[in-house]
Amino acid sequence: MFNEKPKTYQDLIRKKKCCELTKYYNIPEEIMNKIYNFLFEDSNNMIVLTTINNTLVFNKANESDTANYESVVLVPKNQNIHYQIDRITIKNDKLDIIPHYNPSTYHSSSSGSSSNNNNNNNNNNNNNNN
């Protein structure tokens, strides 16, 4: 179905979301078809791609048991993608690309100079009054 011309606007959007994955991963045609068809089956089905282990997981909408989930390991186009993106999630109504969070190494501190200036000003005022 993925290789067919989209018949509806929803089909076009679904196809575009699937193609978004190809920016980051080398995905065989059979897997692309599987992703598209999986999303087409149920509007609540979800695809989750975790970049730390390059695993694409098919999450069925009405399945609560994780043993029923299917996964596929993909080959990234950039071996360091996990430094840029943590996860990609696709549903029929959304596409989320979660960027990798790098905690800042910059630390700011206050030196208390404001209170020192106030103390100096108070001392100067006291000296001027005498």
ABEGO torsion letter per residue (X at the ends): XAABBBABAAAAAAAAAAAAAAAABBBBAAAAAAAAAAAAABAABBBBBBAAAGBBBBBBAABABAAABBBBBBBBABAAAAAABABBBBBAABBBBBBBBBBBABBBBBAGAAAAAAAAAAAAAAAAAX
